[in-house]
Amino acid sequence: MIDTNVNRRHGNNVKWAVTKDDDQLLPMTVADMDIATPQFIREAIQRVLDKKVLGYTMPSTGFYDAIIHWQKQHHDVSLKRDQLIILPSIAVGLSFVIRHLTQVDDGIIVMSPYYPPYKQLVVDNHRQFVEFPLVQREGQYVIDFKRLDQVMANSQVKAIIVCNPHNPGGCVWTTTELQRIQDLASEHDVLVLADEIHDDVTFSDNLPVSMMSDMMGEGVSSQTVLLKSATKAFNLAGLKCAFLAVKDPQLLATLKQAAAAEAIEEVNTLGLVATRTAYEKGAEWLKEVNAYLEENRNLAYEYLREEVPMIRPMYPEGTYLMWLDFMAYGLTDNELDEKLRNLGHICLNPGIEYGKTGSGFMRLNFAVDRSVLKDALHRLKHFDQSVRKK
Ligand SMILES: Cc1ncc(COP(=O)(O)O)c(C=O)c1O
């Protein structure tokens, strides 16, 4: 059922655009998959196309029901239709929430390293970007809660973005960690913006818990906005459909009014169909894809540890992203990027773009055909041998 036979070299694909200048370069970058969007979704889209008209369409009851059912069944999140706001994307949704639930000059905490657009969404909306470094312990990131408490205690700070599973670190925050974030947020009156776009990509050794899970208790609802879409797990990023969920009546009223004012819910018709179909029919397909990705993860992690020990991978508990520590080579970020391209013929996402804590790191996307992953790993070994020879 999984189809990895995709050629994305042509067209304006973001990931593969680098090969226009150098067709020997293998990009392992942008967080979408070189795995075909499932056939049952493409067929559902085709049925819409077969009706020959792509005019205005309303989100169906089935669309909302599919989200509600999926979130309850897979993430233990109980939602009602009127607690949902449809969005074109998570990025648009974050900007929207920041603009309507915080004020100019408010501080927004972002754990570093971070998904790079977070910074722009905060700064370009004239909020203060409060970079909060994650701490490495035994090769994994942990949250320094004492420090978080101090940072939240600053009266300027009004919100925190919590990315779970974490891009780029691949960490799945534990229930205890999520609860502690919520406790501090409650104590300091800080809004929690939970970006859970990666939470359907799950591996057998780590299941992410949602910030809005019923298990987190009633209290979290009053200060949490959940942002989510089917795009990462089902490879639908180009279709522009996401949603946010908010339970607190006051926050909900503010966001509903703002959504009407901005017509933010007017999303792509095909995105509505794809999202509904993913959640209605996608569970089995996703299980298979996740098992494939888990094998890819294990293969890449073990290969690097055994064959290229100077590259130290962080173990991805979730996501199809692997965060690689290249510090042992003693290269600057520019040198590292250049040598990976010129000696390894591989293109990774430079860690420095993910914040101060990202210096010396690179991010690798392993959602590709296994043969491509093996090729990428061999290129990393070749890079390693070439750099050490010099
Ligand atoms: C953590 C995280 N949030 C948001 C996004 C972007 O989502 P969207 O395309 O819906 O804006 C990404 C994409 O890579 C991501 O990794």
The ligand as an SDF file (V2000), in Angstrom:
LIG
                    3D

 16 16  0  0  0  0  0  0  0  0999 V2000
    6.3340   22.0000   14.0270 C   0  0  0  0  0  0  0  0  0  0  0  0
    5.7320   22.5090   12.7590 C   0  0  0  0  0  0  0  0  0  0  0  0
    4.7090   23.3770   12.8260 N   0  0  0  0  0  0  0  0  0  0  0  0
    4.1440   23.8680   11.7080 C   0  0  0  0  0  0  0  0  0  0  0  0
    4.6030   23.4770   10.4650 C   0  0  0  0  0  0  0  0  0  0  0  0
    3.9880   24.0840    9.2410 C   0  0  0  0  0  0  0  0  0  0  0  0
    2.7080   23.6720    9.0760 O   0  0  0  0  0  0  0  0  0  0  0  0
    1.8020   24.4000    7.9900 P   0  0  0  0  0  0  0  0  0  0  0  0
    2.3280   23.9760    6.6540 O   0  0  0  0  0  0  0  0  0  0  0  0
    0.4490   23.8490    8.2670 O   0  0  0  0  0  0  0  0  0  0  0  0
    1.9280   25.8440    8.2280 O   0  0  0  0  0  0  0  0  0  0  0  0
    5.6390   22.5650   10.3540 C   0  0  0  0  0  0  0  0  0  0  0  0
    6.1420   22.1680    9.0390 C   0  0  0  0  0  0  0  0  0  0  0  0
    7.2120   21.6620    8.8880 O   0  0  0  0  0  0  0  0  0  0  0  0
    6.2230   22.0730   11.5290 C   0  0  0  0  0  0  0  0  0  0  0  0
    7.2270   21.1970   11.5040 O   0  0  0  0  0  0  0  0  0  0  0  0
  1  2  1  0
  2  3  1  0
  2 15  2  0
  3  4  2  0
  4  5  1  0
  5  6  1  0
  5 12  2  0
  6  7  1  0
  7  8  1  0
  8  9  2  0
  8 10  1  0
  8 11  1  0
 12 13  1  0
 12 15  1  0
 13 14  2  0
 15 16  1  0
M  END
$$$$
